[in-house]
Amino acid sequence: MTFRTFLLAQAFGIAAFNVAINSAYTSYLWGAEQQLALGEVSADLAMTPIWIGLLSVLLGTFFIRKAFADGTMLRDAGITSHPVFSRLPRNVLPRSVVVAVLCAIAFALPLFLALPLIGDGVLTPVNAIGTKAIITLLFSLLIVPLIVYATTADVVQ
């Protein structure tokens, strides 16, 4: 498997899984409501990137390290790791906390501040669930490849 194929499989596979889980979760939470105030759901929507980053590191790092273990995939692709990624803690638990904090600063806070700009503040459950699915998809396709690329620093020296 090439690095590009691995990266695409990780990004789209995890994005599809995340969208399914988050859609089911929000359908359960918000499905019975007639209308949802954006203020009530904006924190949940904005926390999505934090959870994606945290869980991608916690659940994915072992598998990513295993795929890169012999270094063949990265050597064949000519992948070099950016030095900033070598500053991440090697242990998965502290790494996941650092990534969650970075996702909160870089993605969740701006999203939380931008959400009130999208409309009148009242959503139907379908709109709220659809918004959650779109946010999940977009941030999964952004954060997961970053996590994969950051994990190359564990192998490439």
N, C-alpha and C positions, 0 to 999 in steps of 0.2 A: 504494500500500500504506500502511495506517495504521501508526502506531508500535506499537499493540497487536498487530496481525497480525504485524508484523515480529518483535516480542519473542517471541510465542508460537511462530512458525515457528523462530526461532533456538533457543529453549529446548527444544522437543520434538524438533526435527530433530537437534540435537547430542546430546541425551540418548539418543535411539534409536541414533545412531551410536556413542556412547560405550559403551552397554550391549552392543551387538553386538561391538565390538572387545574390550572387557574380558572378556566371557563367553568369546570364542574364545581369548583370551590365557590366562585362568585354566584353561580346559578343557585346553589344551595343557600347562600347567605342572603342574596338580594332578589331571588325569583318571586317571592310572595308579595313583595312591595309593589305598590302602584306607581309611585314616584320616589326617586331618591334625590336628595339634595346633594349637590356636588361637594359641599362642605363635609357631609357625612362619609363620603367614599373617597375623597381626595387623598387622605392619609394612606388608605389601603392601596390606591393606585400608585402613589408616589413611593411606597415602600417596595414595590415590585422589583426595581433594579437591585435593591439591597439584598433581597432574598435570592435573586438569581446569582449574584456574585458570591454570596455566602455558601449557598448550596452547591454551586459549580465547583468551588474549591473543596468543600467537605466531601462531596460525593465523587468528583471527577479526577482529583489530583492523582490518586493511586493508579487509575486506569491510564491516564496520560503519561505518567512516569513509566509505567510498564511498557507502553507502546514505544516510548523513546529510549528505553533502557540500553539497548545495544548501540545506539547512536547512528545506525544505518540510515534510517528515514531522514534524519536531520542533515547528515553528511551528504546524502544524495540530492537533497533539495538545496544545499548550500545555505542552510539556516544558521544565522549567528544571533545570539541573544543580545538584546539591548542591556547595557550595564545596570540600568535602573531596576530591572527585574531581579538581578542578583541580590538586591537589598531586601527583597521580601523574605520573611522568616521561612526557614526550610520546613519546620514543623507545621503540619496541616492546620491545627487549631488556631495558633496565633496568625498564620497566614490568612485563614478565612476571616478572622476579625479585622485584620488590616484591609483586606479586599472589601469587606462590608462597609467599613468606614470610608474608604475611597469611593465606593459606589454611592454612598450617601451624599458625599460632598459633590461629586462630579455629575451625578445623574438624578438622585432622588430630590435633593433640595431645589434644583432648577425646575424639575417637573412639578413639584408641589407649588412652586411660585407661578408656574405657567398655566396650571390647570384652571384657575378662575377666569383666565382670558378666553376660554373656549366657548363660553356661552352664558346663558341666563342662570346657570347653577342648578337646574332641575333636569334629571335624567330619568328615562324609563329604565326598567331593569335590563331590557335588551340593549339599550345604548350603553349602560354602565358595564355590562358584561362584554359587549363588543369593544369598548374602550380598553377594558382590562386585557382582553385578548390581543389587541393591537400593541399595547404597551409591552406586554409580555413577549410578543414576537420580535418587535424591534430591539428591545434590550437584550433578549437572548442572542439575537444575531450579532449584537455588538459586544456584549460582555464575554460570552463563551469563547470566541476566538482570541480575545485578549487573555483569558485565563490559560488557554492552550499555549499561546505564544509565550506568556510569562513563565510557564512551566518548562519551556526549553532551557531556561537559565539553570535548571536543576541538572541538566545533562551536558549542555554545551558550556565549556569553560574557556 
